């Protein structure tokens, strides 16, 4: 199913999200932005219908959408509590 992702959901949606996992009927999608995460949440019913038509009714039962992950400021094994490198900007 994941190899046919663009054919199942359409090219525009496939360009803006990536399927991460499919486990126990739950498909996890990662959106490229928070705006697309919101859009995908509103399109859940249509996506479930398209996926069911393409691969079968009981393969995907739920969709969970996660947004993009933010940058990590941690480098190395030791960290200091506080705001980190943002402290130096004013």
Buried (B, 14 or more C-beta within 10 A) or exposed (E): BEEEBEEBBEEEBBEBBEBEEBEEEEBBBBBEEEEBBEBBBEBBEEBBEBBBEBBEEEEBEEBEBEBEEEEEEEEEEEEEEEEEEEEEEE
